[in-house]
Amino acid sequence: MPSYLVEVYVPNAEDARAAARQLSRAGGSARYVRMTFLPGDETCFHVFEADSEEAVAEACRRAGLHSPRIVPALE
């Protein structure tokens, strides 16, 4: 299954952790893998496995992540 990296701006780590929990419960055809938070940049990277970029975008929408950058990723 393809992997996707989602990059979003977050003002603090608590927001990123809450979004990660929501993403993992979103279900559907996107499986949440992990999150990396860069506090100095206030940037959060989420990794998903999903059938399509659209499935990841729907998971982000459900989690309330606004304006995510979604790109295919290789592990």
C-alpha distances in whole Angstrom, upper triangle without the diagonal:
4,7,10,13,16,20,23,26,28,31,31,29,29,28,25,25,25,23,20,21,21,18,17,19,18,15,14,10,10,10,12,12,15,18,21,24,26,30,32,30,29,25,22,19,16,12,10,6,6,6,9,12,14,12,13,16,17,16,18,21,21,22,24,23,25,24,21,20,16,14,11,11,11,11
4,7,10,13,17,20,23,25,29,29,27,28,26,23,23,24,21,19,21,21,17,17,19,18,16,15,11,10,11,12,12,15,17,19,22,24,27,29,27,26,23,20,16,14,11,8,6,6,7,8,9,12,11,11,14,16,15,17,19,20,21,23,21,22,21,18,16,12,11,7,8,8,10
4,7,10,13,17,20,22,25,25,23,25,23,20,20,21,18,16,18,19,15,15,18,17,16,15,12,9,9,10,9,11,13,15,18,20,24,26,23,23,19,16,13,10,7,6,4,6,9,9,9,12,11,10,13,15,14,15,18,19,18,20,18,20,19,15,14,10,9,6,5,7,8
4,7,10,13,17,19,22,23,21,22,20,17,18,19,16,14,17,17,13,14,17,16,16,15,13,10,10,10,10,11,12,13,16,18,21,23,21,20,16,14,10,8,6,5,6,7,10,9,7,11,10,8,10,13,12,12,15,17,16,18,15,17,15,12,10,7,6,4,5,8,10
4,6,10,13,15,19,19,18,20,18,14,16,18,14,13,16,16,13,14,18,16,17,17,15,12,12,10,10,10,9,10,13,14,18,19,17,16,12,10,7,6,5,7,9,11,13,12,10,13,13,9,11,14,13,11,15,17,15,16,13,15,13,10,8,6,5,6,6,9,10
4,7,10,12,16,17,16,17,15,12,14,15,12,11,15,14,11,13,16,15,16,17,16,12,13,11,11,11,9,10,12,13,16,18,15,14,10,8,5,5,6,8,11,12,15,13,10,12,12,8,9,12,11,9,12,14,12,13,10,11,10,6,5,5,7,9,9,13,14
4,7,10,13,14,14,16,14,11,14,15,12,12,16,16,13,16,19,18,19,20,19,16,16,14,14,12,10,10,10,11,13,15,12,11,7,6,5,7,9,11,15,16,18,16,13,15,15,12,11,15,13,10,13,16,14,13,10,10,9,6,5,7,9,11,12,15,16
4,6,10,12,12,14,11,9,12,13,10,12,15,15,13,16,18,17,20,21,21,17,18,15,16,14,11,11,10,11,12,14,11,9,6,5,7,8,12,14,17,18,21,19,15,16,17,13,12,15,13,10,12,14,12,11,7,7,7,5,7,9,12,15,15,19,20
4,7,9,11,13,10,9,13,14,12,13,17,16,16,18,21,20,23,24,24,21,21,18,19,16,13,12,10,10,10,11,8,6,5,6,9,11,15,17,21,22,25,22,19,20,20,17,15,18,16,13,14,17,14,12,9,9,9,8,10,13,15,18,19,22,23
4,6,7,9,6,6,10,11,10,12,15,15,15,18,19,19,22,24,25,21,21,18,19,16,12,12,9,10,9,11,9,5,6,7,10,12,16,18,22,23,26,24,21,22,21,18,17,19,17,13,15,16,13,12,9,10,11,11,13,15,18,21,21,24,24
4,7,9,7,8,12,12,12,14,17,17,18,20,22,22,25,27,28,25,25,21,22,19,15,14,11,11,9,10,9,6,8,10,13,15,19,22,25,27,30,28,25,25,25,22,21,22,20,17,18,19,16,14,12,12,14,14,16,19,22,25,24,27,27
4,6,6,7,9,10,11,13,15,16,17,19,21,22,25,27,28,25,24,20,20,17,14,13,9,10,7,10,10,7,9,9,13,15,19,21,25,27,30,29,26,26,26,22,22,23,20,18,19,20,16,15,13,15,17,16,18,20,23,25,25,27,27
4,5,5,6,9,10,10,12,14,15,17,19,20,23,25,26,23,21,18,17,14,11,10,7,9,7,11,11,8,9,8,12,13,16,19,23,25,28,27,25,26,25,21,21,22,19,17,19,19,15,15,14,16,18,16,18,20,22,24,23,25,24
4,5,5,6,9,10,11,12,14,16,17,18,22,24,26,22,21,18,18,15,12,13,10,12,11,14,15,11,12,11,14,14,18,20,23,25,29,28,26,26,24,21,21,22,19,17,18,18,14,14,13,16,18,18,20,21,24,26,25,27,26
4,6,5,6,9,10,11,12,14,16,16,20,22,24,20,20,16,17,15,12,13,10,13,11,15,14,10,11,10,13,13,16,18,22,23,26,25,23,23,22,19,18,19,16,13,15,15,11,10,10,12,15,14,17,19,21,24,23,26,26
4,5,5,6,9,10,10,12,14,15,18,21,21,18,17,13,14,11,8,9,7,10,10,14,13,9,9,7,9,9,13,15,19,20,24,23,20,21,20,16,16,17,14,12,14,14,10,11,9,12,14,13,15,16,19,21,20,22,22
4,5,5,6,9,10,11,13,14,17,20,21,18,16,13,13,10,8,10,9,12,12,16,16,13,12,9,11,10,13,15,18,20,24,24,22,22,20,17,18,18,15,13,16,15,11,13,12,15,17,16,18,18,21,22,21,23,22
4,5,5,6,9,10,11,12,16,19,20,17,16,13,15,13,11,13,12,15,15,19,18,15,14,12,13,12,15,16,19,21,24,24,22,22,20,17,17,17,14,12,14,12,9,10,10,14,17,16,18,19,22,23,23,25,25
4,5,5,6,9,10,10,14,16,18,15,14,11,13,11,10,12,12,15,15,18,17,14,13,10,11,10,12,13,17,18,21,20,18,18,16,13,13,13,10,9,10,10,6,7,7,11,13,12,15,15,18,20,20,23,22
4,5,5,6,9,10,12,15,16,13,11,8,9,8,7,10,11,14,15,19,18,15,13,10,10,8,10,11,14,16,19,19,17,18,16,13,14,14,10,10,12,11,8,10,10,13,16,13,15,15,17,19,18,20,19
4,5,5,6,9,11,15,16,14,12,9,11,10,10,13,14,18,18,22,21,18,17,13,14,11,13,13,16,17,20,21,20,20,17,15,16,15,11,11,14,11,8,11,12,16,18,16,19,18,21,22,21,23,22
4,5,5,6,10,13,15,12,12,10,13,12,12,15,16,19,20,23,22,19,17,14,15,12,14,13,16,16,19,19,18,17,15,13,13,12,9,9,10,8,5,9,10,13,16,15,18,17,20,21,21,24,23
4,5,5,8,10,12,9,8,6,10,10,10,14,15,18,20,23,21,19,16,13,12,9,10,9,12,12,16,15,14,14,11,9,11,10,6,7,9,7,5,9,9,13,15,13,15,14,17,17,18,20,20
4,6,7,10,11,9,7,5,8,9,11,14,16,20,21,25,23,21,19,15,14,10,11,9,11,12,16,16,16,16,13,11,13,12,9,10,13,10,9,13,13,17,18,16,18,16,18,19,18,20,19
4,5,9,12,10,9,9,12,13,14,18,19,23,24,28,26,23,21,18,17,14,14,13,14,14,17,18,18,17,14,13,14,12,9,11,13,10,9,13,14,18,20,18,20,19,21,21,22,24,23
4,7,9,8,9,9,13,14,15,19,20,23,25,28,26,23,21,18,17,14,14,12,13,12,15,15,15,14,10,10,11,9,6,9,10,7,7,11,12,15,18,16,18,17,19,20,20,23,23
4,7,6,7,9,12,15,17,20,22,26,27,31,29,26,24,20,19,15,14,11,11,11,12,14,15,14,10,10,12,10,8,11,12,10,11,15,15,19,20,18,20,18,20,19,20,22,22
4,6,8,10,14,17,19,22,24,27,29,32,30,28,25,22,20,16,15,12,11,9,10,11,13,11,7,9,11,9,8,12,12,11,13,16,17,19,20,18,20,17,19,18,20,21,22
4,7,10,13,16,18,22,24,27,29,32,30,28,25,22,19,16,14,10,8,6,6,8,10,10,6,8,11,10,9,12,14,13,15,18,18,20,20,18,19,16,17,15,17,18,19
4,7,9,12,14,18,20,23,26,28,26,24,21,18,15,12,10,6,6,4,7,8,9,9,6,6,9,9,7,10,12,12,12,15,15,17,18,15,16,13,14,13,14,16,16
4,6,10,12,16,19,22,24,27,26,24,21,17,15,11,9,5,5,6,9,11,12,13,9,9,12,12,9,12,14,13,13,17,16,19,20,17,17,14,15,14,14,15,15
4,6,9,12,15,18,21,24,22,20,17,14,11,8,6,5,7,9,12,13,13,14,11,9,12,12,9,10,14,13,12,15,14,17,18,15,16,13,15,14,14,15,14
4,7,11,14,17,20,23,22,20,17,14,11,8,5,5,7,10,14,15,15,17,14,12,15,16,13,13,17,16,15,18,16,19,20,16,17,14,15,14,12,13,12
4,7,10,14,16,19,18,17,14,11,8,6,5,7,10,13,17,17,17,19,16,13,16,17,14,14,17,17,15,17,15,18,19,16,16,15,15,15,13,14,12
4,7,10,12,15,15,13,11,7,6,4,6,9,13,15,19,19,17,19,17,14,16,17,14,13,17,17,14,16,13,16,17,14,14,14,15,15,14,15,14
4,7,10,12,12,11,9,6,5,7,9,12,15,18,22,21,19,22,20,17,18,20,17,16,19,20,16,18,15,17,18,15,15,15,15,16,14,16,14
4,6,9,9,7,6,4,6,9,12,15,19,21,25,24,21,23,22,18,19,21,18,16,19,20,16,17,14,16,17,14,15,16,17,19,17,19,18
4,6,5,6,5,6,8,11,14,18,21,24,27,26,23,25,25,21,21,24,21,19,22,23,19,19,16,18,18,16,16,17,18,20,18,20,19
4,5,5,7,8,11,14,17,21,24,27,30,29,26,28,27,23,23,25,23,20,23,24,20,20,17,18,19,17,18,20,21,23,22,24,23
4,6,8,11,13,17,20,23,27,29,32,31,28,30,29,26,26,28,26,23,25,26,23,22,19,20,20,19,19,21,22,25,23,25,24
4,5,9,11,15,18,21,25,27,30,28,25,27,27,23,23,25,23,20,22,24,21,20,17,17,17,15,15,18,19,22,21,23,23
4,7,10,13,17,20,24,25,28,27,24,25,25,21,21,23,21,18,20,21,18,17,14,14,15,14,15,17,19,22,21,23,23
4,7,10,13,17,20,22,25,23,20,22,22,18,18,20,18,15,18,19,16,15,12,13,13,11,11,14,15,18,17,20,20
4,7,10,13,17,19,22,21,18,19,19,15,15,18,15,13,16,17,14,14,11,12,12,10,11,12,14,16,15,18,18
4,7,10,14,16,19,18,15,17,17,13,14,16,14,12,15,17,14,15,11,13,13,10,9,10,11,13,11,14,14
4,7,10,12,16,15,13,15,14,10,12,14,11,10,13,14,12,13,11,13,13,10,10,9,11,12,11,13,13
4,7,10,13,13,12,14,13,9,12,14,12,11,15,16,14,16,14,16,16,12,12,10,10,10,8,10,10
4,6,10,10,10,12,10,7,10,12,10,10,14,14,13,16,14,17,16,13,13,10,10,10,9,11,11
4,7,9,10,12,10,8,12,13,11,13,16,16,16,19,17,20,19,16,15,12,12,10,10,11,11
4,5,7,9,6,7,10,11,10,12,15,15,16,18,17,19,19,16,15,12,12,10,11,13,14
4,7,8,7,9,11,12,12,15,16,17,18,21,20,21,20,18,17,13,13,11,13,14,16
4,5,5,7,9,10,11,13,15,16,17,19,18,19,17,15,14,11,11,9,12,14,16
4,5,5,6,9,10,11,12,14,15,17,15,15,14,11,11,7,8,8,11,14,16
4,5,5,6,9,10,10,12,14,15,14,15,14,12,12,9,11,12,15,18,20
4,5,5,6,9,10,11,13,14,14,15,15,13,14,11,12,12,15,17,19
4,5,5,6,9,10,11,12,11,13,13,10,11,8,10,10,12,15,17
4,5,5,6,9,10,11,9,10,10,8,9,7,10,12,15,18,20
4,5,5,6,9,10,10,11,12,11,13,11,14,15,18,21,22
4,5,5,6,9,9,11,13,11,13,11,14,15,17,20,20
4,5,5,6,5,8,9,7,10,10,13,15,16,20,21
4,5,5,6,7,9,9,12,12,16,18,20,23,24
4,5,8,10,13,12,15,15,18,20,21,25,25
4,6,9,12,11,14,14,18,20,21,24,24
4,6,10,10,14,15,18,21,22,25,26
4,7,6,10,11,15,18,19,22,23
4,6,9,12,15,18,20,24,25
4,7,9,13,16,18,22,24
4,6,10,13,15,18,20
4,7,10,12,16,18
4,7,9,13,15
4,6,10,13
4,7,10
4,7
4
